[in-house]
Amino acid sequence: MSITSPATRVLASKLERKIMSAETAAGLIQSGDQIGMSGFTGSGYPKAVPIELAHRIADAHFRGEKFQVSVFTGASTGPELDGALAMAGGIHLRLPYQSDPETRKRINAGEMDYMDIHLSHVAQFVEYGFLGKLDVALIEVTAILEDGRVVPSSSLGNNKTWIDCAYYGLEPPPNRKPIPLVKPGQRIGSPYLNIPAEKIVGIVLTDSPDRNSAFKAPDEASKRIAGHILEFLSWEVKKGRMPENLLPLQSGVGNIANAVLFGLEEGPFEGLTSYTEEIQDGMIRLYRSNSGWDDPAAEIRQAYICVGDGVLAQSGDVERSECGYGFVS
């Protein structure tokens, strides 16, 4: 069945009755809640509900009532989330990363608490209870299938952690085993998110695109940096310290990293491998030009970049339990 329009995003008939407006969904969030939201560098973040929540917070402040929430994400988001909530004075604590000018201004003015911790540490901090109980998970997704499986939107970030912690609550840290991933081409986990249907209290249909900033074309300085890196890699291969297809790469975010990837496309290396948390323009071009490219995130280019319509659901009952509740937007 097609899932190209808002009307066909919720394929699980038992959940159709839980479709609601963004305003109604925002009304389920309370002052003091800690909210885990989707979003990673401007991709896959909820849009409609944060705006309505900002309106609700602004109205409360106008009446002289205190209303703030704490916002945890995968990385930066967009103006409909960080910008709207910051302008309303609605964020108490923000982590782990943001790039919104209004949010930055309020952090630097001491009006908003901020934890600048490494992105990879956030999920463990929340799972182990270092930051207290997670009350709400607000996650943008593409669709809910007939059997209740949830199709992710254009980013994953910490979404699974938000869903798990909002539903199950805090448990003692497990005796963890190493992640069974030893080479880039391996696939682990599931392509879907699983949320207990009985915990979904609301679904909001939206059709708002992500707001990603376009990369600048590689300038002379970026090209020279890329040239230095290519020279270094070529030297390491010549000296026998690296194989001809190099070692697995880790690409960063931004214009310079993107320029380096463009430079690698023009270099002599083939059959490259990479671990990466996101796909940039240069990575896609490099993937297309290297028939032997091996990147576990590369399938996202074809399978998961279907941005726009969101589904909002909340895992939890209207009357809260010990483990809190969460949204999926």
Buried (B, 14 or more C-beta within 10 A) or exposed (E): EEBEEBEEBBBBEEBEEBBBBBBBBBBBBEBEBBBBBBBBBBBBBBBBBBBBBBBBBBEBBEEEEEBBBBBBBBBBBBBBBBBBBBBBBBBBBBBBBBBBEBBBEBBEEEEBBBBEBEBEEBBEBBBEBEBEBBBBBBBBBBBBBEEBBBBBBBBBBBBBBBBBBBBBBBEEEEEEEEEEEEEBEEEEEEEBBEBEBEBBBBBBBBEBEBBEEEBEEBEEEBBEBBBEBBEEBBEBBEEEEBEEBBEBBEBEBBBBBBBBBBBBBEBEBEEBBBBBBBBBEBBBBBBEEBEEBBBBBBEBBEEBBBBBBBBBBBBBEEEEEEBBBBBBB
